[in-house]
Amino acid sequence: MNFTCIRCGTCCHEYPFADETSLKRIPVFIDEIEKLEQFATEQDIKIKFLEDVIFPNIINEKIVVITYKIVLEGNERCCPFFSADLGCQVNSFKPIACKAYPIAQKKVDAFHVSIDLDPYCKFVENHEEEVGTFSEKEIVASFPSEFNESKRLMEKNQQIILKIKQLTYQGKINIPEIVDPEKFDEWLQTWDREYLDDL
């Protein structure tokens, strides 16, 4: 059995049970933003991106932005790029996090990675009896493209962590271990932004 997206939009909407601890994130890397913004402008789609993964660099007093997230707005709390008729309108260049769905890979330790499926994906839900008993090897075989994208996503995150460590060692960034929340809020309001790729 091979995974086929049924374009239901479940992954594009906020979970109906969402609270502050379970809000959905659709992370977008810096190199993904331009095409999405250009498409939104061309199609007159209102899109908002909020800073997502950020940290303060106290060496030059700037906020380093790693990723943004797509704001899910409207009554249905939905990604603006989702259409009930067309599905994802940016399918060919959608964020890597979306391409990896419904697979999530997590590094367990130096030698092991866990592979899981989002049970709220309608395809997974519709094939629950079969998919629910899948081994990790069977998940990889049935979700080959999504597995490869989830692997790329994990590798990208690892590269970011490595670059942060290298820049810290080189003395180009200094991320404080502990930051007073009020001080951090002040920095967010007053410091300029910079991207990790530019450092």
Number of C-alpha atoms within 10 A of each C-alpha: 11 10 16 10 14 11 17 18 18 13 20 22 18 20 16 9 7 10 10 6 6 10 13 18 15 21 22 24 18 14 11 16 16 11 13 18 16 12 14 17 12 9 10 9 13 11 16 14 16 12 14 17 14 17 17 22 19 15 11 12 15 19 22 23 19 20 21 21 18 20 18 21 15 9 6 11 14 20 21 20 21 19 15 9 9 11 16 19 15 14 13 8 12 17 19 19 21 20 19 21 19 23 24 19 16 13 12 9 8 6 6 9 11 11 18 14 17 14 15 13 18 18 18 19 14 12 12 13 10 11 18 13 10 13 12 13 9 13 22 17 14 17 19 15 16 22 22 15 19 24 18 15 19 17 12 14 13 13 12 15 11 12 15 18 14 13 14 14 11 10 10 14 22 19 14 10 5 6 11 8 9 9 10 14 11 11 16 16 10 12 16 12 15 16 14 17 12 6 11
